[in-house]
Amino acid sequence: EHAHRFRHLLRLTYSRSGIMAAANDKAAAEHDHDHDHHPHIDPDILERENDAREAGDHRVPVTVLTGFLGSGKTTLLNHILTARHGWRIAVIENEFGEVGIDDALLRKNMKEHTEDEVIETLNGCICCTVRNDLIQTLQGLVTRQIAGLKLDAVVIESTGMALPGPIAQTFFVDEIIQEYFKLDGIVTLVDAKHIEQHLDEVKPEGAENESKEQVAFADRIILNKIDLVPEEADLERIEQRLRSINEFAPIIRCEQSSVSVDNVLELNAFDLRHAATMAPTFLDTDKRTVHDTSISSIGINITGEVDMTALQEWMNKVLKENSADIYRMKGVLAVQGIPG
């Protein structure tokens, strides 16, 4: 029902380059008007952004957390939810597998530290298969805001396989979402131990390297797990590699995803013009995302309690035989003899 709001970017305009000396007031006005255009952005999108800024921009800021599988996104999000900042935060949790794990942990923290529990879970890839679900979730938050819900921020934790560009696009191609939400920044977590391996990985023809795209689109890069890379020279090499992909985003080092909230929220960092210049097709709603289909997820959902000794023996066997092919393991367990 919202299909009429999507704009296919068929109309292109251009912007003058260089400095023009205005011969008269008319020429100066024409130059100012032309400066409001961008060759890869629909003029209506720019106009709505300009109108919001001129009105003081009271839209709810949205932070998108990206980073490859196992980089520490959920741990960072839990740090944010348990910090004493007084913010009312809505969380949109995107899980790669069919069995939800992270939302159970997040709900527990939100109940303990916030007045209102606002959390939505999307299963599937948020940058392609559940894009419409994201739009409907955000529109649902708009409805709740109109009804009185007070929000200071929205945090979207994307799956490790998601590309940030299509997620960012959501906040500009839908007029209602653009009216109520402002994309505040894209924060990318990087696993210092494994990032070079991920960046060097050869993908199937046509598939994107997710790690590279996540770094390239970042407004801030959090270099996590630096305790696993003890040599300073190695960390400096990794940072140089990241800057070769994205020279603009500040890099913050940390362990166990422990950074201050002001390194994640209220950054006011996303620049639509810069993003469209660096990735001219990122607002193209016809573009389709191609993922590496060799990466999959296995979920085990069993009722009852587990024997921890037997579980550890099984996990050790799995890791011994398949450690090179496993990016991460996580779960919520009911353990025999431990109250729940």
C-alpha positions in Angstrom: 0.0 0.0 0.0 3.0 2.3 0.3 4.4 1.5 -3.1 3.3 4.9 -4.4 5.8 6.6 -2.1 8.8 5.0 -3.7 10.6 7.1 -6.3 12.6 5.6 -9.1 15.5 7.9 -9.7 15.0 8.7 -13.4 15.3 12.5 -13.2 18.9 13.7 -12.9 20.1 17.2 -12.4 23.6 18.7 -12.2 25.5 21.1 -10.1 27.9 23.7 -11.3 31.5 23.2 -10.3 34.0 25.8 -9.3 33.4 29.3 -7.9 31.3 31.7 -9.9 31.5 35.4 -9.6 27.8 36.5 -9.6 27.4 39.4 -12.1 24.1 40.4 -10.6 21.5 39.3 -8.0 19.8 37.1 -10.5 23.0 35.1 -11.3 23.7 34.8 -7.6 20.2 33.4 -7.0 20.5 31.0 -9.8 23.8 29.7 -8.3 22.3 29.3 -4.9 19.4 27.3 -6.4 21.7 25.1 -8.4 23.8 24.3 -5.3 20.7 22.7 -3.8 20.9 20.0 -6.4 22.9 16.8 -6.6 23.3 14.6 -9.7 22.5 11.4 -7.9 19.7 12.6 -5.5 16.1 13.2 -6.3 15.4 16.9 -5.8 12.3 16.1 -3.7 14.5 14.2 -1.3 16.9 17.1 -1.0 14.0 19.5 -0.5 12.5 17.5 2.3 15.9 17.3 4.0 16.4 21.0 3.7 12.9 21.7 5.0 13.6 19.6 8.1 16.8 21.3 8.9 15.3 24.8 8.4 12.5 23.8 10.8 15.1 22.9 13.5 15.1 19.2 12.7 13.2 17.7 15.6 13.1 14.3 14.0 14.1 11.2 16.0 17.7 10.3 15.3 18.4 6.8 14.1 21.7 4.9 14.5 22.5 1.9 12.3 24.9 -0.6 13.8 26.7 -2.7 11.2 29.6 -5.1 11.2 30.3 -8.6 10.1 29.2 -11.7 11.9 30.9 -11.9 15.3 32.1 -8.3 15.4 30.4 -7.5 18.7 27.2 -5.5 17.7 24.9 -7.1 20.2 27.4 -6.7 23.0 27.7 -3.0 22.1 23.9 -2.6 22.1 23.7 -4.2 25.5 26.2 -1.7 26.8 24.1 1.2 25.4 20.9 -0.2 27.0 22.4 -0.7 30.4 24.2 2.6 30.5 22.7 5.3 32.7 21.9 8.0 30.1 18.1 8.4 30.5 17.4 8.1 26.8 14.2 6.4 25.6 15.5 4.2 22.9 13.6 2.0 20.4 15.6 -1.0 19.2 15.1 -2.8 15.9 16.9 -6.1 16.0 17.7 -7.9 12.8 18.8 -11.5 13.1 20.6 -13.6 10.4 19.2 -16.9 11.5 15.6 -18.2 11.8 15.9 -18.6 15.6 15.9 -15.4 17.6 18.7 -15.1 20.2 19.6 -11.5 20.6 16.1 -10.2 21.2 15.7 -12.3 24.3 18.9 -10.8 25.8 18.0 -7.3 24.8 14.4 -7.5 26.2 15.8 -8.5 29.6 18.1 -5.4 29.7 15.4 -3.1 28.4 13.0 -4.2 31.1 15.6 -3.6 33.8 16.7 -0.1 32.6 13.9 1.6 30.6 10.4 2.6 31.4 9.0 1.5 28.0 10.0 -1.6 26.2 10.2 -0.9 22.5 11.9 -3.6 20.6 11.1 -5.1 17.2 12.8 -8.2 15.7 13.2 -8.8 11.9 14.4 -12.3 10.9 16.1 -12.3 7.5 18.4 -9.8 5.8 17.3 -6.3 6.5 19.0 -4.9 3.3 17.1 -7.2 0.9 14.5 -9.8 2.0 12.9 -7.9 4.9 13.3 -4.3 3.6 9.5 -3.8 3.5 9.3 -5.2 7.1 11.7 -2.5 8.2 9.6 0.2 6.5 6.5 -1.1 8.2 8.2 -1.3 11.5 9.3 2.3 11.3 5.9 3.4 10.1 4.5 1.6 13.2 6.7 3.6 15.4 5.4 6.8 13.7 1.9 5.7 14.6 2.9 5.1 18.2 4.6 8.5 18.3 1.5 10.2 17.1 -0.4 8.4 19.8 2.0 9.7 22.5 5.1 7.5 22.5 8.2 9.6 23.4 11.4 8.5 21.7 14.9 10.0 22.0 16.6 7.6 19.5 16.2 4.5 17.4 19.0 1.9 17.1 18.9 -0.6 14.3 21.2 -3.6 14.7 21.6 -5.1 11.3 22.6 -8.7 10.7 26.3 -9.2 10.0 25.5 -10.0 6.3 23.6 -6.8 5.7 24.9 -4.0 3.5 24.4 -0.5 5.1 23.5 1.3 1.8 20.1 -0.2 1.3 19.3 0.4 5.0 20.3 4.1 4.7 18.1 4.4 1.6 15.0 3.6 3.6 15.2 6.9 5.4 15.0 8.9 2.2 12.8 7.0 -0.3 9.7 6.9 2.0 8.3 10.4 2.7 6.6 9.5 6.0 9.8 7.9 7.4 11.9 10.9 6.2 9.5 13.2 7.9 9.7 11.6 11.4 13.2 10.1 11.4 16.7 11.4 10.7 19.5 9.0 9.8 22.0 10.1 12.5 25.0 7.9 11.7 26.2 4.5 10.6 28.5 2.9 13.2 30.5 -0.1 12.0 32.1 -2.6 14.4 35.2 -4.3 13.2 36.7 -7.5 14.6 40.4 -6.6 14.8 41.4 -10.2 14.9 39.6 -11.3 11.7 38.9 -8.1 9.6 41.8 -8.6 7.2 40.7 -12.1 6.5 37.2 -10.9 5.8 38.4 -8.0 3.5 40.6 -10.4 1.5 37.9 -13.0 1.0 37.1 -13.7 -2.6 33.3 -13.6 -3.2 31.3 -15.3 -5.9 30.8 -13.3 -9.1 28.3 -10.5 -8.5 28.3 -10.8 -4.7 29.4 -7.9 -2.5 32.1 -8.2 0.1 30.0 -7.3 3.1 32.9 -6.3 5.4 34.3 -3.9 2.8 30.9 -2.3 2.2 30.2 -1.9 5.9 33.6 -0.1 6.4 33.1 2.0 3.3 29.7 3.3 4.4 30.6 3.9 8.1 30.4 7.3 9.7 32.3 5.9 12.7 34.4 2.7 12.9 34.8 0.9 16.2 37.8 -1.3 16.1 36.8 -4.0 18.6 38.7 -6.9 20.2 42.0 -5.2 20.1 43.1 -7.4 23.0 43.3 -10.2 20.5 45.8 -8.2 18.5 48.5 -7.5 21.0 51.1 -5.9 18.7 50.7 -2.2 18.1 52.3 -2.5 14.6 49.5 -5.0 13.6 46.8 -2.6 14.9 48.3 0.3 13.0 48.4 -1.8 9.8 44.8 -2.7 10.3 43.8 0.9 10.8 45.7 1.9 7.6 43.8 -0.8 5.7 40.5 0.6 7.1 41.5 4.2 6.1 42.3 3.0 2.6 38.6 2.1 2.3 37.2 5.0 4.3 39.4 7.9 5.0 36.6 10.0 6.6 35.3 7.9 9.5 37.0 8.3 12.9 38.3 5.0 14.3 37.7 4.2 18.0 39.6 1.3 19.6 38.0 -0.9 22.2 37.7 -4.3 23.9 34.5 -6.2 24.4 32.6 -3.5 22.5 33.0 -1.1 25.5 32.7 2.5 24.2 30.9 5.5 25.6 27.4 6.1 24.4 28.4 9.4 22.8 30.6 7.4 20.4 27.4 5.7 19.1 24.4 8.0 19.6 23.7 11.6 18.6 26.7 11.8 16.2 24.9 13.9 13.6 27.3 12.3 11.2 25.4 11.0 8.2 25.9 13.2 5.1 23.4 12.4 2.3 25.4 14.4 -0.3 28.7 12.7 0.6 27.0 9.2 0.6 25.5 9.8 -2.9 28.8 11.1 -4.2 30.8 8.1 -2.9 28.1 5.6 -3.9 26.0 7.1 -6.8 23.5 4.2 -6.9 22.7 3.9 -3.2 19.4 5.7 -3.6 18.4 3.5 -6.6 15.4 1.4 -5.4 15.7 -0.9 -8.4 19.2 -2.1 -7.5 19.2 -5.6 -6.1 21.6 -6.9 -3.4 23.6 -10.1 -4.1 25.0 -12.0 -1.1 27.5 -14.8 -0.7 25.2 -17.8 -0.5 27.9 -20.0 0.9 27.3 -18.4 4.3 24.3 -19.9 6.2 22.9 -20.2 9.7 21.8 -23.3 11.6 19.4 -22.9 14.5 18.6 -25.4 17.2 15.5 -24.9 19.2 14.7 -27.6 21.8 12.4 -27.6 24.8 14.0 -28.8 28.1 17.2 -28.4 30.0 20.7 -29.2 28.8 23.5 -31.1 30.5 26.3 -28.6 30.5 29.1 -31.2 30.5 27.6 -33.0 27.4 27.0 -29.6 25.7 30.6 -28.6 26.2 31.9 -31.9 24.9 29.7 -31.5 21.8 30.8 -27.9 21.2 34.5 -28.8 21.5 34.0 -31.6 18.9 32.2 -29.2 16.5 34.9 -26.5 16.9 37.7 -29.0 16.5 36.3 -30.4 13.2 34.8 -27.2 11.7 36.5 -24.1 13.4 37.6 -22.7 10.1 34.1 -22.6 8.8 32.3 -21.1 11.9 32.0 -17.4 12.3 30.2 -17.4 15.6 28.1 -19.4 18.0 25.5 -17.9 20.4 22.5 -19.1 22.3 20.2 -18.9 25.3 20.4 -22.0 27.4 18.3 -23.6 30.2 21.0 -25.5 32.2 20.2 -28.3 34.6 20.6 -27.2 38.1 20.8 -23.5 37.4 17.7 -21.5 38.1 16.4 -19.4 35.3 
